[in-house]
Amino acid sequence: MNAVVPLRSLDFTNNQLALIRKTVAADTNQDEFELFVHTAKHLRLDPLRRQIYAFVFSKNDAEKRRMSIIVAIDGFRAIADRTGAYRPDEDEPAFEIDPAAINSDTNPIGLVKATVRVWKHSHGAWHKVTASAYWDEYAPIKQSADEYEWVETGEVWPDSKKPKKKKVPVGDVRAKLDTSGNWAKMPRLMLAKVAEALALRKAWPDDFSNVYAAEEVDRSRAQDMTAWEAAEAGATEKRLQQIGQGQTILFQFDPTGPLEPVPLGKIADRVAEFIRDNRDEVSAIGLFESRNRHALREFWGRQPGDALEVKRILEAAMKEGAAA
């Protein structure tokens, strides 16, 4: 009862593989992508539902380059549950707090460690498997400054020929907690996820070999990001906040009209409305899909369930129009 129960692996179509390569495994090379797909199939996790995805460290340095396969904590639990020998712990995670560290730049609530237990059935009995995750080993701490300035890199952009610039710190640089994710908002939950992943890997080392929870690699991802990438990420976050905190996607419904930011929750309804209004003009629907190709891809990456329904409606309308 200690190995994953053999079940039918996931089968991906060519279109799905192409979409996976463009979204959740965009930075992988051919060998890395094949390993990622093999792992997803073996673990029976769906990349298009973000149950599993790939992150490539040092992608611009061939000597340091490496890929980590990231699995959501629910995916960890699903894999363990399929062994038939897993039982979650009934108690809440245990936390150790250091009052002296509260409100520091790197540890806002003074967390020292989180401890989580899982249960594994082996040799006719249930055995408790315990693991602890320490804040100073996993929290995404990075070096940052209060002020930055942009300096030219000596290179130019190929399209505009304008000089490229990079963001460099001004003054003292000190360690700070990366606040772009959930570590600052939900520190206990994030550290507990790491501890649970460690406990599950400890209990089933073969099944979780080279598989990591996102929270386990958040620190490495923060430190691996170059200054230029960090500046670009910050600029992207700022732009997303300006158009609704990243909860909208730009669509063009009128071929002669402007781009329109549509809230994620209303995209499916707006597309369905457009198709109803143009059901007798299949060419208009085809042109809509073509000019909004990138928006639809982004929608798929952010809300695959709703995007699948939109895809179904589009295909049905095109098929109906072609048969008319």
C-alpha positions in Angstrom: 0.0 0.0 0.0 3.0 2.3 -0.2 3.0 3.2 -3.9 0.6 5.1 -6.0 -2.2 2.9 -7.2 -1.8 2.3 -11.0 -4.6 4.2 -12.7 -5.1 5.4 -16.2 -2.8 8.3 -16.9 -4.0 11.5 -18.5 -3.8 11.8 -22.2 -3.3 15.2 -23.8 -4.2 16.1 -27.3 -1.7 17.9 -29.6 -3.6 21.2 -29.1 -3.5 20.7 -25.3 0.2 20.0 -25.4 0.8 23.1 -27.4 -1.2 25.2 -24.9 0.7 23.7 -22.0 4.0 24.5 -23.6 2.9 28.2 -24.1 1.5 28.7 -20.6 2.4 26.6 -17.6 5.6 25.3 -19.1 6.6 28.2 -21.3 10.3 28.4 -20.2 11.1 24.7 -20.7 13.2 23.3 -23.4 12.3 20.1 -25.3 13.8 17.7 -22.8 12.4 19.5 -19.8 9.0 19.7 -21.4 8.9 16.0 -22.1 10.0 15.3 -18.5 7.3 17.6 -17.2 4.5 16.0 -19.4 5.7 12.5 -18.3 5.5 13.5 -14.7 2.1 15.1 -15.1 0.7 12.0 -16.7 2.3 9.7 -14.1 0.9 11.8 -11.2 -2.5 12.2 -13.1 -2.4 16.0 -12.5 -3.8 18.5 -15.0 -1.4 21.3 -16.0 -4.2 23.3 -17.6 -6.0 23.4 -14.2 -2.7 24.6 -12.6 -2.5 21.4 -10.5 1.1 21.1 -11.8 3.4 23.4 -13.6 7.1 23.9 -14.4 9.5 26.6 -13.2 12.9 26.9 -14.7 15.6 28.5 -12.5 18.5 30.4 -14.1 16.9 30.0 -17.5 19.5 32.3 -19.2 22.5 30.5 -17.7 23.0 27.0 -19.3 25.4 25.9 -16.5 23.1 26.8 -13.7 19.8 26.1 -15.4 17.4 23.6 -13.7 13.7 22.9 -13.8 11.5 22.2 -10.8 8.1 20.6 -11.1 5.6 22.5 -9.0 2.5 20.9 -7.6 -0.3 22.6 -5.7 -0.9 21.4 -2.2 -4.2 19.9 -3.2 -2.3 17.9 -5.8 0.0 16.6 -3.1 -3.0 15.4 -1.1 -4.6 13.8 -4.1 -1.4 11.9 -4.9 -1.1 10.7 -1.3 -4.8 9.7 -1.2 -4.4 7.5 -4.2 -1.9 5.3 -2.4 -4.8 4.1 -0.2 -2.5 4.5 2.8 -3.0 8.2 3.6 -5.0 10.0 6.3 -4.8 13.7 7.1 -4.2 14.8 10.6 -7.2 15.8 12.7 -5.3 18.6 14.5 -4.5 22.0 13.2 -0.8 22.8 12.3 1.3 23.8 15.3 3.2 27.1 15.2 6.1 28.5 17.1 6.2 32.3 17.5 9.1 34.5 18.5 7.7 37.8 20.0 11.0 39.5 19.5 10.7 39.1 15.7 7.2 40.5 15.3 6.9 43.4 12.8 10.4 43.0 11.4 11.0 43.6 7.7 11.5 39.9 7.1 9.0 38.3 9.6 5.9 40.4 10.3 4.3 38.1 12.8 7.4 36.5 14.3 6.9 33.0 12.9 9.7 30.5 13.8 8.3 27.3 12.4 5.2 25.3 11.5 4.7 21.7 12.2 2.3 19.4 10.4 1.5 15.7 10.8 0.1 13.2 8.3 -0.7 9.5 8.8 0.5 6.6 6.8 -0.8 3.0 7.0 2.0 0.5 6.9 2.5 -3.0 8.3 -1.1 -3.2 9.6 -1.1 0.0 11.6 -1.3 3.8 11.2 2.0 5.7 11.7 2.3 9.4 12.3 4.8 11.3 10.1 5.8 14.7 11.3 7.7 17.5 9.6 8.5 21.1 10.5 9.2 24.1 8.2 11.3 27.0 9.4 10.4 30.6 8.4 14.0 31.6 7.8 14.5 28.7 5.4 11.4 29.1 3.2 10.0 32.6 3.4 10.8 34.6 0.2 13.3 37.0 1.6 15.1 39.2 -0.9 17.6 42.1 -0.9 15.9 45.4 -1.6 16.3 49.1 -1.1 14.0 52.0 -0.4 14.8 53.8 -3.6 15.8 52.7 -7.1 17.0 54.5 -10.2 17.0 53.5 -13.9 20.4 53.4 -15.6 21.2 52.6 -19.3 22.6 49.1 -20.0 24.4 50.0 -23.2 21.9 48.0 -25.3 18.9 49.2 -27.3 15.5 47.9 -28.0 15.4 46.4 -31.6 12.1 48.0 -32.5 12.3 51.5 -31.1 16.1 51.7 -31.0 15.7 53.4 -27.6 18.3 52.5 -24.9 17.5 49.6 -22.5 17.5 50.5 -18.9 17.8 48.5 -15.7 16.7 49.2 -12.1 19.5 49.6 -9.6 19.3 50.3 -5.8 20.1 53.7 -4.4 21.6 53.7 -0.9 21.6 50.8 1.6 20.2 47.4 0.5 18.6 45.2 3.2 16.7 42.0 3.5 12.9 42.3 3.2 10.0 39.9 2.8 8.7 39.7 -0.7 5.1 41.1 -0.4 4.0 40.4 -4.0 2.6 37.0 -3.0 0.7 35.6 -0.1 3.6 35.2 2.4 2.9 38.7 3.9 -0.9 38.2 3.8 -1.2 34.6 5.0 2.2 33.7 6.6 0.8 30.8 8.8 -1.0 29.2 5.9 2.0 29.4 3.6 4.5 28.0 6.1 2.0 25.2 7.0 1.8 24.2 3.3 5.5 23.8 3.2 5.5 21.7 6.3 2.7 19.5 4.9 4.6 19.0 1.7 7.7 18.0 3.6 5.6 15.5 5.7 4.1 13.9 2.6 7.5 13.7 0.9 8.9 12.1 4.0 6.1 9.5 4.1 6.2 8.7 0.3 9.6 9.7 -1.0 9.3 7.8 -4.3 6.0 9.4 -5.2 7.2 12.9 -4.6 10.7 12.7 -6.0 11.6 16.0 -7.7 8.1 17.3 -7.0 7.8 20.5 -5.0 4.9 22.6 -3.6 4.9 26.2 -4.9 5.5 27.5 -1.4 8.7 25.4 -1.1 10.4 27.3 -4.0 9.0 30.8 -3.5 12.3 31.9 -1.9 14.4 30.5 -4.7 12.1 32.1 -7.3 12.4 35.5 -5.6 16.2 35.3 -5.4 16.6 33.9 -8.9 14.8 36.8 -10.5 17.2 39.3 -12.0 17.0 43.0 -11.3 15.6 43.6 -14.8 13.0 40.8 -14.4 12.0 42.2 -11.0 11.6 45.7 -12.4 9.5 44.3 -15.3 7.4 42.3 -12.8 6.8 45.3 -10.7 5.8 47.4 -13.7 3.4 44.6 -14.8 1.8 44.5 -11.3 1.4 48.3 -11.4 -0.3 48.2 -14.8 -2.6 45.4 -13.6 -3.6 47.3 -10.6 -4.4 50.3 -12.7 -6.8 48.3 -14.8 -8.5 46.6 -11.9 -5.9 44.7 -9.9 -5.3 42.2 -12.7 -8.9 41.1 -12.8 -9.5 42.2 -16.4 -8.4 41.2 -19.9 -8.4 43.5 -22.9 -10.8 42.4 -25.7 -11.9 44.0 -29.0 -15.5 43.2 -29.8 -16.0 45.9 -32.5 -13.3 45.4 -35.2 -13.1 49.2 -35.7 -13.5 50.0 -32.0 -11.0 50.3 -29.1 -9.7 47.6 -26.8 -12.0 47.1 -23.8 -11.0 45.9 -20.3 -13.5 43.1 -19.4 -13.7 41.7 -15.9 -12.7 38.0 -15.7 -16.1 37.1 -14.3 -17.9 38.7 -17.3 -15.8 37.5 -20.2 -17.8 34.3 -20.8 -21.1 36.3 -20.9 -19.7 39.0 -23.2 -18.4 36.5 -25.7 -21.6 34.5 -25.6 -23.5 37.7 -26.2 -21.3 38.6 -29.2 -21.8 35.2 -30.7 -25.6 35.4 -30.3 -25.6 38.8 -32.0 -23.5 37.5 -34.9 -24.7 34.0 -35.2 -25.8 34.6 -38.8 -22.3 35.9 -39.7 -19.8 33.1 -39.1 -17.0 35.2 -40.7 -17.5 37.9 -38.0 -17.1 35.2 -35.3 -14.0 33.9 -36.9 -12.5 37.3 -37.1 -13.4 38.0 -33.5 -11.5 34.8 -32.4 -8.5 35.8 -34.6 -8.1 39.3 -33.3 -8.6 38.3 -29.7 -6.4 35.2 -29.9 -4.0 36.4 -27.2 -6.7 37.6 -24.9 -8.4 34.2 -25.2 -5.1 32.5 -24.4 -4.7 34.6 -21.3 -8.3 33.9 -20.2 -7.5 30.2 -20.5 -4.4 30.5 -18.4 -6.3 32.4 -15.6 -9.8 30.8 -15.7 -9.5 27.5 -17.6 -13.0 26.3 -16.6 -14.8 29.4 -18.0 -12.4 29.5 -21.0 -13.3 25.9 -21.9 -16.9 26.9 -22.1 -16.1 29.9 -24.2 -14.1 27.6 -26.5 -17.0 25.2 -26.8 -19.4 28.0 -27.7 -17.1 29.4 -30.3 -16.5 26.0 -31.9 -20.2 25.3 -31.9 -21.0 28.6 -33.6 -18.4 28.1 -36.3 -19.6 24.6 -37.0 -23.2 25.7 -37.1 -22.3 28.5 -39.5 -20.2 26.3 -41.8 -23.1 23.8 -42.0 -25.7 26.5 -42.9 
